Amino acid sequence: MIENPKVRRSSRWRLAAGYALGAVLLFAVAPAALSDFRLEQLARYLCFALVAVGISLAWGRGGMLTLGQGLFFGLGGYVMAMHLKLADAGPGQLPDFMLLYGSTDQLPWWWEPFRSPVVAIAAVFLVPMAVAALIGFLVFRRRVKGAYFAILSQALAAAFAILLIGQQATTGGTNGLTNFQGFFGFSLHDPVNRRMVYFVIAGTLLAVMLLTRQLFLSRYGELLVAVRDSEERVRFLGYDPALVKLVAYVVSAGMAGLAGALFVPAVGIISPALIGIVPSIQFLIGAAIGGRASLVGAALGAIAVAWAQTTLSEEFPAAWTYFQAGLFIVVVAFLPGGLISLRQLLARRRPSPVGGTP
Amino acid sequence: MTVILSQSFTGVSIGAVLLLIALGLSLTFGQMGVINMAHGEFIMAGAYTVYVVQQSVEAPGTSLLLALPVAFLVAGAMGVLLEWLLIRRLYTRPLDTLLVTWGVSLMLQQLARDIFGAPNVHTRAPSWLSGRITLIGGEHPLTLAHSRLFILALALAAVLALTLTLRLTSLGRRMRAVVQHRELAEASGIATGQVDRITFFIGSGLAGLAGVALTLVGPIGPTMGTNIIIDAFLVIVVGGIGQLRGAVIAAFALGVLQAVMEYSTTVSLARVVVLVAIVAFLQWRPQGIYTLRTRSLA
């Protein structure tokens, strides 16, 4: 893609201004203007935006339709929840729900490592990334792609949710893990600390977006788009497309895991209902409506859809479903670049970076 | 031993349902490279058809047999409408079609909720389907439920009818030609658009039949399609795109594997085992059991 350097410089300034504006909105305006309750809702939407940024990387730029980000969101979320549960219980004690059900009198071995806060913080993104690396290695190496990959990723998310439900005694089953008291030593009952959680989430989102933007602009970012648009040609040039795709998939899984981990203290629950097939696809809806190939578009889309869902679906659940599905259909079918590409379309500038994804 | 046998038979009957669903999916998938996520809701439409027909025709046996062609027509018409409204516009973007049809499936689920209510509805099974055949008596008897035999027969009849249509009729030849090389078929004077619509009618109609079969083994509700559609997709992934033989083998293999694993472990672990088996299988044959040999690089 040949760009006019002048355009690029001016858009860079606009972008910096945009991020600065976003930072001011997130860190100054929102905390001042919103009630504690609304701010917690915003924290939740920002977690979804973080997942959407990962989707933008894997799907918008990489052409990998990941219908199963719920798997990674859930892995990150459960790791964090397990740590918080163990921290609440105190050294050597069992989490409350295990005592309540009386189902097990000793801690399962796979809970044990997450007692340590350092291990837990590392694991919230390393565990999803490791799982994604294994899946991606097996799948991309054998050139499984397109619809096959989409279906497999979706089936994996579904299987994970079913597995969690089945292991009631050690995972909390359908109820999931909930009722957290503290967050790394800070009480979650204190509104001040809950605000702190919001600031952590907002900061993480901005940092991740800036880093992903750098990734998009790097040589690797160009290679990823090249693989999306013509995998065979990239292979003929001597690159390994499987490796290129693997990196994007693994990084996007790490983002989803991080989002899941931050979701837990912000919302206070992680359960199989949040990570199955339907939520996994809903992660995509925001990114698709906003603009899959644009970081800002994907993030704003995720926030807007989640916000609309809470405000509209309480009052008109049926109408909201029709509206959401209708908007999704129209945008994907007739505006694949998402709403953010409207601006470019109207300005008749260069075509949107979304290509055909065979 | 008989426990394993009877689990296997349960697996075969699960496989038969999967096969009915996968046949239609495979047909529409092979036709335009389209994964139709709304296929699950066509199944649901077939199931609700039984419920609606029973409102007017009291006798459960008659209404079930009557529902079969009606469900085929209803689901088939929905398929044609979907193809005509949306799918044919998204020819070159198969992955986007997957998403668009998922949006459609969301809408259809809500529509079902608005029409029939969110709770599951129930249908009456005819008396001639409630019995069991005893093959081996004794302490651990091996019995086959009539309803499951009926589903098996329905699935096999559908496979047979579809195979004969594809092999022997001129319509079948046109359909195969479009699947194998759309441009060449077009150049040979085949009206590919018309063939697409007929294919979608048959494929979606088969989903309607599957829905009727499902009323015999489970509840009917707005979300019934979502859960089973993933399994049907996996059947296609294993069987190979657009390959009927592959779909038949894969459906029964996955059904039996799931049922036998459920017996030796738990339902949830069995799902994971099946998935691991599928990923392992794809290492060996990434394009499924049977593949259409083409020279295309993509």
Contacts between the chains, C-beta under 8 A, distances in Angstrom:
chain1	res1	chain2	res2	distance
A	63	B	95	8.0
A	65	B	95	4.9
A	65	B	98	7.0
A	65	B	99	7.7
A	135	B	279	7.6
A	138	B	279	5.6
A	138	B	282	7.5
A	138	B	283	6.2
A	139	B	279	7.4
A	139	B	282	7.3
A	142	B	282	5.9
A	142	B	283	5.8
A	142	B	286	3.9
A	143	B	286	6.0
A	144	B	282	5.6
A	144	B	286	5.3
A	146	B	94	6.8
A	146	B	95	6.3
A	147	B	29	7.6
A	147	B	33	7.5
A	147	B	35	4.8
A	147	B	94	6.3
A	147	B	95	6.7
A	147	B	98	6.3
A	148	B	237	5.4
A	148	B	282	7.8
A	150	B	35	7.4
A	150	B	95	6.7
A	150	B	98	6.2
A	151	B	35	7.3
A	151	B	230	7.3
A	151	B	233	4.3
A	151	B	234	6.8
A	151	B	237	5.8
A	152	B	237	6.9
A	152	B	278	7.6
A	152	B	279	7.1
A	152	B	282	7.8
A	154	B	230	6.3
A	154	B	233	7.9
A	155	B	230	5.3
A	155	B	233	7.4
A	155	B	234	5.9
A	155	B	275	5.8
A	155	B	278	7.8
A	156	B	275	6.5
A	158	B	230	5.7
A	158	B	271	7.7
A	159	B	271	4.8
A	159	B	272	5.2
A	159	B	275	5.0
A	162	B	267	7.6
A	162	B	268	4.7
A	162	B	271	5.1
A	162	B	272	7.9
A	163	B	268	4.9
A	163	B	269	7.2
A	163	B	271	7.2
A	163	B	272	5.6
A	165	B	268	6.4
A	166	B	266	5.5
A	166	B	267	6.5
A	166	B	268	2.7
A	166	B	269	6.8
A	167	B	268	7.1
A	231	B	298	7.9
A	232	B	297	4.7
A	232	B	298	7.1
A	277	B	226	6.5
A	277	B	230	6.8
A	278	B	226	7.3
A	281	B	102	6.1
A	284	B	99	7.1
A	288	B	99	6.5
A	318	B	110	5.8
A	318	B	113	7.2
A	318	B	114	5.9
A	321	B	106	6.1
A	321	B	107	7.1
A	321	B	109	7.8
A	321	B	110	4.2
A	322	B	107	6.0
A	322	B	110	6.1
A	324	B	106	7.2
A	325	B	103	4.4
A	325	B	104	7.2
A	325	B	106	4.0
A	325	B	107	4.5
A	325	B	110	7.5
A	326	B	103	7.4
A	326	B	107	7.1
A	328	B	99	7.3
A	328	B	100	7.9
A	328	B	102	8.0
A	328	B	103	4.3
A	328	B	106	7.7
A	329	B	86	7.1
A	329	B	100	5.2
A	329	B	103	4.0
A	329	B	104	6.6
A	332	B	96	5.3
A	332	B	99	4.8
A	332	B	100	5.2
A	332	B	103	7.1
A	333	B	86	6.2
A	333	B	89	6.5
A	333	B	90	6.1
A	333	B	96	7.0
A	333	B	100	5.2
A	336	B	93	7.1
A	336	B	96	6.2
A	356	B	92	5.6
A	356	B	93	5.9
A	357	B	93	6.6
A	357	B	95	5.0
A	357	B	96	7.5
A	358	B	92	7.8
A	358	B	94	7.4
A	358	B	298	5.1
